[in-house]
Amino acid sequence: MDNQINEVTIVGGGTAGWLTAAFLVRFMNLRDEENPTKITLIESPNVPTIGVGEATVPTMAALLKSLGISEKEFFLRCNASFKMGVRFTNWSHDEKGQATSFIHPFEAIRTQLGGQNPAYHFHKYGGPPGREGIDDCMSFSGTAIKKKLGPKFLTHGDYETQLNYAYHLDAGKFAGFLRDISIERGVNHVLDDVEEVEQDERGFISALKLQRQGRRPVELVIDCTGFKGVIITQVLKVTFHDYSKYLLNNRAMAVQIPHKDVSQIEPCTNSTALGAGWVWRVPLYNRIGTGYVFSSHFRSDDEARDEFLQHLGEDGKDAEPRVIPVRIGRMERAW
Ligand SMILES: Cc1cc2nc3c(=O)[nH]c(=O)nc-3n(C[C@H](O)[C@H](O)[C@H](O)COP(=O)(O)OP(=O)(O)OC[C@H]3O[C@@H](n4cnc5c(N)ncnc54)[C@H](O)[C@@H]3O)c2cc1C
């Protein structure tokens, strides 16, 4: 039996689908360029992408570099900005009841304090004079964030840096950027809706029925249809392990607000605790994405909307938050 897979089919054209396509078209054919594995991505022209997912972690920079993507072009196309860590505000209080704040820097621990464990040093002595946070004991990222500085010099090339970083990015533009690169590199793009899925006698997916193009036999399919799980949930009925009794935040509302001053972009994500969850604030180059992840056990949508808009104040005067129900848990088998 010939086990060679000649074509991989991806269903879904959000960030997950196009990242998968960009990865496979780059790495599947390194050994045998003469007989490339065909990569096809099928995406619905009718079902929109989720449109959130704008704050990343440093592995994203490593991934883009490994895909041979120009970082400069990525910044321009995706309205990206640097993210050197996350500032957590209002998650705890000091002895006077005042909200406290700390920065989680994206840095491996650099002992600026003579080789000692910085957590131990912080616990015993506090931060260096004038730099009170635990992040100040670990790296320069916290200081750079507070001063709104970037992680690299203008003379640095793509992915060269002084400090570890990730990105804030426009998720819709990022999917489009990866789409253009993937198509240029040979990915076959099909705009159609998967309506039905055929399985063989082993239960493996053997064909997809597309609304316009009809039946399409497949060898290996990757389901990137987001919360819908068109194949993994609706057809394969893979067990979903529900974690909602442990992770209570099960709804989100998101808005986009303008910058007051684009020269003051903070190179970090902000995470601020509110009454029934927390608010993310992700500054892109051209705007800020912000939203409230909350628990319906403690707030109705209307109550959460009021609380969120009050938190945004003047910044949210024209905002109309879009509510996103979130499924909390994991698939038993992702593969
Ligand atoms: C509130 C919230 C905040 C988040 N914040 C972050 C964050 O800051 N950072 C982060 O990394 N992640 C974040 N995430 C997670 C992130 O948004 C998702 O993991 C990611 O965007 C999901 O992308 P996706 O491509 O899987 O799905 P989607 O964007 O939902 O795309 C689904 C795709 O499937 C297609 N499709 C659906 N049905 C069919 C069909 N029948 N036939 C053909 N195509 C079909 C659609 O057209 C679409 O192209 C957040 C998620 C939520 C809910």
The ligand as a Gaussian input file, in Angstrom:
#p B3LYP/6-31G(d) Opt

LIG

0 1
 C      -12.148000      36.671000      23.168000
 C      -10.952000      35.987000      22.585000
 C       -9.710000      36.599000      22.656000
 C       -8.580000      35.971000      22.103000
 N       -7.368000      36.572000      22.203000
 C       -6.278000      35.963000      21.684000
 C       -5.012000      36.572000      21.717000
 O       -4.850000      37.679000      22.213000
 N       -3.961000      35.920000      21.177000
 C       -4.108000      34.692000      20.588000
 O       -3.110000      34.135000      20.102000
 N       -5.302000      34.095000      20.533000
 C       -6.386000      34.691000      21.065000
 N       -7.598000      34.100000      20.984000
 C       -7.702000      32.848000      20.288000
 C       -7.693000      33.126000      18.780000
 O       -8.613000      34.146000      18.461000
 C       -8.100000      31.909000      18.063000
 O       -7.335000      30.803000      18.464000
 C       -7.881000      32.076000      16.589000
 O       -8.180000      33.357000      16.127000
 C       -8.829000      31.182000      15.955000
 O       -8.576000      31.267000      14.600000
 P       -9.088000      30.121000      13.711000
 O       -8.392000      30.306000      12.409000
 O       -8.939000      28.817000      14.433000
 O      -10.688000      30.337000      13.580000
 P      -11.576000      31.468000      12.906000
 O      -10.927000      32.797000      12.881000
 O      -12.922000      31.343000      13.539000
 O      -11.670000      30.981000      11.386000
 C      -12.515000      29.904000      11.010000
 C      -12.401000      29.719000       9.505000
 O      -13.152000      28.569000       9.145000
 C      -13.962000      28.886000       7.997000
 N      -15.120000      27.999000       7.994000
 C      -16.053000      27.839000       8.977000
 N      -16.988000      26.943000       8.558000
 C      -16.615000      26.533000       7.303000
 C      -17.163000      25.615000       6.344000
 N      -18.301000      24.910000       6.568000
 N      -16.507000      25.454000       5.162000
 C      -15.363000      26.141000       4.879000
 N      -14.802000      27.001000       5.762000
 C      -15.423000      27.199000       6.950000
 C      -14.315000      30.352000       8.171000
 O      -14.692000      30.926000       6.917000
 C      -12.962000      30.881000       8.667000
 O      -12.114000      31.126000       7.560000
 C       -8.729000      34.715000      21.501000
 C       -9.992000      34.109000      21.403000
 C      -11.099000      34.743000      21.937000
 C      -12.445000      34.089000      21.821000

